[in-house]
Amino acid sequence: MKNKHLAIVAAISMAFSFGPSAEAQSKDFQLGQWVEIQNAILKTLDASYVDSLPVNRMMKGSINAMLQNLDPYTMYVPEEENENFQMMISNTYGGIGAIIYKKQDGNVVINEPYMGSPAWKNGLTCGDEIITIDGQLTKGLTAQQSSDRMKGRPKTKVSFMVKKVHTGDTVALDIVRERIHLPDIEYAGMLDDTTGYILQTGFTENVGQHMKEKVLDLKNQGMKKLFLDLRGNGGGLMNEAVNIVSLFVPRGSLVVSAKGKDATDCIEYKTLTEPIDTELPIVVLIDGASASSAEIVTGALQDLDRATVMGRRSYGKGLVQSVRPLPYNGQLKVTTAKYYTPSGRCVQAIDYAKRNEDGSVGHIPDSLTHEFKTAAGRIVRDGGGITPDVELETPQYSRIVYSIVLGGIMDEFILDYVRRHETIAKADDFHFSDADYEEFIDFAKTKEFDYRSGAKTLFDEMKKELERDGLAEIMKEELSGMEKALEMDKEKILRHNKAQIIPFIEEELVVRYWYQEAGIKTRLRHDKQLRQAMKTPLIVLNK
């Protein structure tokens, strides 16, 4: 087996060819030289190393290390990871369509079934416990192992033993897996009598057609203005971005240009179909997690003076990836070009490394950027991401909110609540009452989690630094007084952050009883940034 792996490496090294130019010869010589050196090292290790070589781990590690010297998006996908890769690029997998929850040493619990999925069709609801999957007890499995057993080729069967949440009955279920596609358009509806809203979270196949259907439906409901929400949208297929822009601009309009090393990677993408509405006022909402194709749509509508962009500066991913086949059914997702908006600006961040904590583009001085002009002559700049026409205040959450959400306290409470309540009011009418919140406090304060405030966390760090500097004893009295003032028990800090925590609880509960769209409706009720955008006048876009 070792020799087989070494032979593969040798075969790869023989595949390099040398071009005619001096520069090409130099590059090819260096490439061949390093492959030869790597070959020699592997052969020497294989012959001389005292223990057996972990060839697979070594080679995969070396490939990953090599690619990490390029950009964050070029990656090697071995055959065994192809399914997860396909899920990533298509938002599709074979399975039963449910999110699961797994406590250590416990059974798998259905946390959130998708409406219309095989899980939903077979009556699985939030709180149902999966005792066995194809005869295998889930108590000894990890969440990932359980999930892997539920997934499989569409039209294949998976068997479960299930304990129902409200009756306590144990039932056997045979569920036929289906192709589960998580929708890119998670919600479309009217915010008021004339304002339509569409939440788009991805750019997989056919989302352009789905967008067209949603826009036409909202127009039939009386929509006179559209809010297109691309916050948190990480992008996807470039052609689908073009399809969406084509709905709102004249046929033949330039949407994006790709420029790469190879001539085949240098392409202009123009709209090829007739629009459905070139006059409808549009607001595009973005944030620091709006990336790639989301930035193509935003940048094109901004450059063509077709939309007012509101929110925060986008992520800054202006690179195009292509998938190339590799030996032994592997794949290489490789960056082949940079893309440019109609005004000519590239939204790729100047420096991959200089980013904010949330991954978005850090501050870039104007001296390092360039001016471009929209179709109507408005000035826009490059340097990383799309800068909104109107900046909106970013919601700020206290440290305790992150702690109870990421620490699993929220999920545990939601499951406990579902066990005790067979139903709740629908999204428009459901409100988590003061009495309900008292129950949450009683539940949460018995759990172990980091309940320090952000200020107390900073104080603890400062105190450590003072101890290292030998100043803590000198400032003992001052530190004691400050610590006492910042100290809050779990109950007190949970009460103090009630207004921030309740919206999360309401959304999560509504999702469990009335599914995903209902949860989004509840979230919108608490969306301060959206409300601010609705009150903000649109920029007058000169045609």
Disulfide bonds with the S-S distance in Angstrom:
none
